[in-house]
Amino acid sequence: MSSPDTPSCAHTSPPRHPPGDDVPLRLTPIGWVVERTDEEGLVKVRERYRKCLEGLEGFSHVWILWWGHEADRTVTRVRPVHGEVPELVGVFACRSPDRPNPVLLTLCRILEVRPNSGELRVSGLDARAGSPVVDMKPYLPGYDEPDGEVSVPEWVEMVKRGHRPPRTRGHRR
């Protein structure tokens, strides 16, 4: 039986829908980004989910999944890296926050975990203050790495090496 501190984990099968049908989904934030600077971010977890933070202090990094509530959900193509890549690519081929369902993912270093107050202080968080957090998962070396050879487009390698292509006007289409 669940209590306010122990959310129910009951699994139910969703109704079956034919391919192509819009299926309504419902996400409930587990917390919010309440502070963010260039160096640090603070996530405040809702009271009923605070026990979910227990044990996280043993990890160095955490994946934070957050909702891009300010995203433009109509955008389908962008110029990656804030418009610095000349060619347009589909939003599924880049990390743009503008996308049909802006579930965004950031790998953060854990600085402090306070389960009693529901606070998680991290570095590397790129969500804005006020962004809803929908889930967190610890980073697991070996599990969070793909099998086999990894390939990326040339523009990704250029950006990693610090070679910025000529900037173009506008990054959305």
HULINFEN-V699441 format. One record per residue. N is the residue number from 1. NEAR is the number of other ideal C-beta (glycine too) atoms within 10 Angstrom. Layout:
n | near
N | NEAR
N | NEAR
//
This chain:
n | near
1 | 4
2 | 10
3 | 8
4 | 7
5 | 11
6 | 12
7 | 15
8 | 8
9 | 6
10 | 6
11 | 5
12 | 5
13 | 5
14 | 8
15 | 7
16 | 7
17 | 10
18 | 5
19 | 4
20 | 5
21 | 7
22 | 6
23 | 8
24 | 7
25 | 7
26 | 4
27 | 12
28 | 10
29 | 16
30 | 23
31 | 26
32 | 18
33 | 22
34 | 14
35 | 13
36 | 18
37 | 10
38 | 6
39 | 9
40 | 16
41 | 25
42 | 20
43 | 26
44 | 18
45 | 23
46 | 15
47 | 12
48 | 16
49 | 20
50 | 19
51 | 15
52 | 19
53 | 22
54 | 11
55 | 11
56 | 15
57 | 12
58 | 9
59 | 14
60 | 10
61 | 16
62 | 22
63 | 15
64 | 25
65 | 17
66 | 27
67 | 18
68 | 19
69 | 13
70 | 11
71 | 18
72 | 14
73 | 12
74 | 9
75 | 18
76 | 14
77 | 17
78 | 25
79 | 23
80 | 22
81 | 18
82 | 11
83 | 14
84 | 16
85 | 24
86 | 12
87 | 11
88 | 17
89 | 15
90 | 12
91 | 21
92 | 10
93 | 14
94 | 20
95 | 14
96 | 24
97 | 19
98 | 19
99 | 21
100 | 12
101 | 11
102 | 19
103 | 14
104 | 19
105 | 12
106 | 16
107 | 13
108 | 23
109 | 15
110 | 20
111 | 14
112 | 11
113 | 18
114 | 15
115 | 17
116 | 9
117 | 11
118 | 19
119 | 18
120 | 27
121 | 17
122 | 23
123 | 14
124 | 16
125 | 27
126 | 16
127 | 23
128 | 14
129 | 13
130 | 11
131 | 26
132 | 17
133 | 23
134 | 16
135 | 16
136 | 22
137 | 13
138 | 15
139 | 15
140 | 11
141 | 8
142 | 5
143 | 7
144 | 12
145 | 8
146 | 6
147 | 5
148 | 5
149 | 5
150 | 7
151 | 6
152 | 10
153 | 13
154 | 9
155 | 20
156 | 16
157 | 10
158 | 15
159 | 16
160 | 9
161 | 8
162 | 6
163 | 9
164 | 13
165 | 16
166 | 7
167 | 13
168 | 13
169 | 6
170 | 9
171 | 20
172 | 15
173 | 9
//
